[in-house]
Amino acid sequence: MRPDDERIATSRRPTYLRQSKSMADDLYAVLGVPRNAEPSAIKKAYRKLAGQLHPDKNPGNKGAETRFKEVNRAFQVLSDAKQRKLYDEFGDEGLREGFDAERVRAYRDWASRQQRGGATHDPGGGAQAFDLEDVLGGSGGGAFGDLFGDLIGRTRRARGPAKGPDLESEITIDFASAVRGATLELRPQGAAGAPVTVRIPAGASEGSRVRISGQGGPSPTGGPRGDLVLTIHVTPDPHFRREGDDLHLDLPVTIAEAYHGAKATVPTIDGSVTMKIPARTQSGNVVRLRGKGVAKKGSPIGDLYVHFLVQIPKEGGAEVATLVDAIAKFQTEDPRADIHL
């Protein structure tokens, strides 16, 4: 490498090699927890913020809706041990589609050696060349193409035309499409010709990224086009909420259903199911429906947690009031006796 090439390589080193700690603070700050927070503390912070920011409680408040999405994305990452580990080490880049941590660590080690002016050696004492192609898997594209920029171009110029630049855009989908997966037909803004087919994988979450090969910018040297990278935004659902791969649903029940027990129809990802409401159910009681959560590739299927909310009559006047007073005579214990700090 010539001196000017080495200077460019150093100056264009990916930001996550220099700023991983500051980048890794962002999602923790969104939830208001320290970087060493236990999973239980992360979950508690998320539930508190999600409750305060839920669109049902803030109708028409765009700021609250934006914060709600940020809180959801932060929780999706930090509640997943694998994603959290990548985020802590590499920041946002570790969450990119197709990110290969081992190759980036290899590149980071190589870049560090280049900065020190050192070289790797084989056991016999001879100098051993480090080929950047080994780090990139021979492609120079994928998630790394837009990170290494001119460094890759200089390394591969003699081997063929460079790939075109990647383009980034955003797409908003509904909650059900994110959970189930969907196939969309999109036409890039200002583009002529056929629309682009985009497959959203099941289990996509706020901030997920999808890469569409060959739909990016043209190559200035006659090489293949770059890719189109879409950042996914998910609109909140008025009834369901997501925690990792589990879903939660608040299910209203009548006083009679709660007291006597009953059967209720509950919507799930795979269609409606009939579940039993246990007799003497209280508001806040939860029933888990196994395997009715998010089915994300490479992960166990999540569960659906049904939270019962006992509803009292809104009408009825004096007759209902008399019946409620009669029922109250059977409430011999203070329901708030155990609440204390």
N, C-alpha and C positions, 0 to 999 in steps of 0.2 A: 504494500500500500504506500503510495506517495505521501509526503508530508501534508499536502493540501487535502488529499482524500481522508487522511487520518483526522485532520481538524474538522472536516465536515461530518465524519462519522461520529465524533465525540459530541459536536454541537447538536446533532439531530437525534441523539440517543432518546428513546421513548421516555415520556415524562414519568411513567410509573417506576422507572429505575431510579429516579431522583426524588420523587414526591409521594411514595407509597403511603407514608404515615399520614400526611395531611389529607390525602384523598380518602384514606380509610376512616377518617373522623366523620365524614359527612352523614352517612346513614345513621350512625349512632347519635349524632346531634339531632337528627330529625325526630328520633324517639326520645331524646333527652336522657340517654343512659350512657355510662362510661364504656370504654372499649372492652373492659374485662367483665362486663355485666353477665350474670348468669342467665340461662335461657328463661327461667321463671320471671326474672326482672324485666327481660325484653318483652315477654308475653303480657305482663301486667301493664307496662307502659303503653304497649300497643292498644290493649283493650280500653284503657282510659282515654287515650287520644281518639281512637276510632269512635267511641261513644260520644265524645264531645263534638267531633267533626262530621258525623254521619249526615248525608244529604237530607234525611228525613227531619233532622233537627235544625238544619240550616237551609231551608228551601230558597233557591235563587241566589245563594251566597257563593259566588265563583271562587272567592279566596278560600273559603272553607272546603270547597270541593277539590281545589288544587292541593291543599294541605292533606286532605283525606287520601288522595292518590299517592302523595309522597310518603305518608305514613304506611300505607299498604305495601308499597314497594320496599320500603326499609324493612318492614317485618318479614316479607317474603324472603328476603336475602338473609337477614340475621337469624331467622328461625330455622334455617336450613344449614346444618353443620358444615356441609361441603362448600356451599356458596359463601358462607361466612368466612371460612378459612381462606378461600381464594380472594375475597374482598379485602381481608386484613393484610394479605401479602401484596396484592397487585392493585388494589383500588378498583374503580369502575371497569378498567380494562379486563380484569379477571372474570367479569360477568358477561363478556361479549360472546356471541355465538361462535363456536369453533375455537375458542381460546385453548391453547395447549400450554399448560403450566410448565411441563418439563422442558419443552423447547425454549420457552422464554427464560427459564432459569439457566439453560445452557448458553443462551445468547448473553444474558446478564454477566455470566462468568467470563465469557469471551471478551465482552466490552470492557470489563474491569481490568482484564489482563492487558488489553490494548492501551488503556489509559495509563497503566503503570509502565508501559513499554516492555512488558515481559513477554514470554513465549512459553507454550507448553512443550514438554519434552517426553520422548518415549523412554521406557525403562533403560534402553541402551545408551541414553545420553544424547541422542540426536534430536534436532528440532523437529516437531511434528506440526504440520500445517493445520489450521482450524478453518474448515470450509463453512461459510455462512449458509450454504445450501443445506448442510446437515441440520441447522437450526430450523430452516424454513420448510424442510421436507421436500426440497426440490421444486417448490412451486413459486415461492415469493409472493403468493397472494393470500387468499383467505383473510383471516382476522388480522394478519400481520402486514398486508400490503399497504394500508394507509398509515401504519405506524412507522415503518422503516424508511419510507419515502426514497429520497435520493440515494441513501446508503445501499438499498437493494438495487436501484437502477445502475449504480456504478459497479456493483459486484457482478451483475448479470448482463451488462451491456454487450459483452462479446458473445453471449450465448443466445441472443435472439431479441426480438422487439419486446419492449416493456408492456405490461398489462396496463389498461386504462385505469383512471382513478375511481375509487368507490364513491358512490353518492349516498347521502343519508336523508331520510325522510321520516315522517311520523304517521301513524294510523291509529284511529280510535275504534274499538270494537266493544260490543256489549258483553256483559258478565257471562252470559250463557255461552257465547261463542268462544270466549277465553277458556272456559272450563271444559267444554266439549271438544274444542277444535273446530276449525271451519276452513272452507276454501272460498277465496274472494277473487273477483276479477277487478283489477285496478288499471287505470290508465294514468301513467306518469304525467304530471302537470306539464303542459306545453308540448307533449310528445305526440307524434302521429303514428299511425299503424295500429297493430293489434294490441288489445289490453294485455296486462301481465297477470298471470295466475299466481296467487299467493296462498300458500297453505299454512294456516296458523295451527301449530301443534296443540294437542289437548294439554291443558294445564298451563297455558301461557299466563303470565302475571304482569302486573303493571311494571313497565320498564324493560320487559323482555325484548330481545332483538331477533329479527328474522333476516337472513341473507338470501337474496335472489340472484343467482349467478348470471352474469352476462347482461345485466340490466343497468349497469353503471355508465360512467363516462367513457368515450372512445379513447383508444390509445393514440398518443401523438406520433408513435413510431410504427403504426400498422399492426400492433399486437391485438390480443383479445380485449374486449370491453371489460371494464371493471364490474363490480357488483353493486346492487342496490341494497342498502341496509335499512330496514324499517324498525323504528322503535315503537313498541306497542303500548298504547294507553287503554285502560279498561274502565268503562263507566260503571259506577257502583250499582248494585242491585238493591231495590227497596226492601227486600225480605231476606236474602241470603248474604252472608259474609264469609270470607275465606281466611283461614289461619293455616299457613303451610299448605298441605294437601287435604286438610279437613275443611268441611263446610259446616256452617252453623245457621240454624233457622229458628226464629221466634214464632211459635205456633199458638195463636189465640185459642182458648177453649172456654166453654161456658161453665158456669158454676155447677150445673147438673153433671156435665161430663167429668169435671174434676172430682166431684164428690163420689159419684157412682162408678166411674170408669166408663170407657166407651171405646169405639173404634173410629179412627179418623183417617182420611185420605191425605197423604203427604206427597208433595211433588219432589222428585229427585232428578238427577242428571239423566237416568235411564228411563224415566217415566214415573208415574204415580205409583205409590205402594200404600197398602193399608197397614196401619200400626195400632197397637193397643195403648190407650191412655189408662194408666193404672188408677185404681180407685184411691181416693183421698189425695189426689195430686195437688201440690202447692205450686204457686207461681215460682219459677226459678228451677224447678225440678227438670232434670235432663235425661233423655233417653238416647242412646247411641245406636245408629243403624250402620252396621259394619259394611265396608266396601261400597258405600254410597257417596263417597267423596270424590276427589279429583283423581283421575287415572292418568298420571303423567308417565311418559316413557322412561324407563330406567328407575322408577321409584315404586314402592308399594302403594296400592290404592288407598286413598284416604277414607275417612268415615264421615257420616253426616250426624251432627249433634242437634237434636230437636229440644229446644228450650220452651217449656210450657208457660203461657201467660194467661192466668185466669181472668176472664172479663166479667165485670158486673153489668147489670142492665142499665142502660142510659135513660130509660123511660119507665113509667109505671106509677109514679106518684106515691100517694099515701099507702096504697096497698103493698107495694114493694118495700117501702120503708118499714111497715109493720112486720113483714116477713123477715127482713134483715135484723130487726130488733129481737125477734124471737130466736133467730139463729145465734145472735150474739150471746145469749144466755149460756150457750154451750161452750163458749170460748173462756175457759177457766184459767188459762195460763197467759202471762204477758208475752206476746210474740216477739217483743224487742228486748227481752230480759238478757239475752246473751250478747247483745251488741255493746261493745266497749273498746276503748283503746288500750 
